[in-house]
Amino acid sequence: MLLSLDWDYCSGSREHVFDAPLWGTPDREHDREARWRERARNRDAQAAGWEALDKDFLLYDDGEALLAYLGVPTFVAWSHAHAWSWLERFPGREVHNFDSHHDLFSLSGEKARLRPGNWAGLALRQQLVSRYRCVYPCWHQEVRVAEGYDLARTRREIEAVLSDEIVARIEFVRGVDWPPPPQVESLLLVQSPSWTSPAHDGRFLDLARALHAMPLSEPYLRPYTKLS
């Protein structure tokens, strides 16, 4: 089994935060840092750090449980679009992805182009992944716009887009335990800076270092003690 953690599983938002990326965001350079600066200044015009985000953008899970995987080959990337080379190292495996998004398809743009929103669906289609389990965080139960709020609704959405053969290889769950370390062949940590508060970067980077993660792409180093 391959295990993937998108940091937006841990770094999320409260209900009714209408500028939260959970409502939908592009993934452009601006969205990865400057947009977060705008959010901070909208909350405090004199903001001198990312602390202005803390009330609305919460670290629901510090990832401490991941330290149990020390010794498992671990990789880090800033985007799930860079997961392809990881999958190619371990072809045909089942993937358990702890994430705030299913990453099975994108309704906009070129559908065949690898992106953070469709990497899992493309990998299933090309048999690079045998089965796919998307694990949504418990905090989705409190945020009605989140994919993990209503798993039946989200499943109906993918059934309208994907083939029956691919849908049969997909499972959605919410808030389940991390898999036992002996069952995990490799771990991938994904920062997703367009979706995760810069205030939580330090913890993500600490985990990557503690697990001796090998970079597929270097995480963003967004200064979060002072806004420029």
Buried (B, 14 or more C-beta within 10 A) or exposed (E): BBBBBBBBBBBBBBBEBEBBBBEEBEBEEEBBBEBBBEBBEEBEEEBEBBBBBBEBBBBBBBBEEBEEBEEBBBBBBBBBBBBBEBBEEBEEBBBBBBBBBBBBBBEEEEEEEBBBBBBBBBBBBEEBBBBBBBBBBEBBBEBEBBBBBBBEEBBEBBEEEBEEEBBEBBBBEBEEEBBEBEEBBBBBBBBBBBBBBBBBBEBBBEBBEBBEBEEBBEBBEBEBEEBE
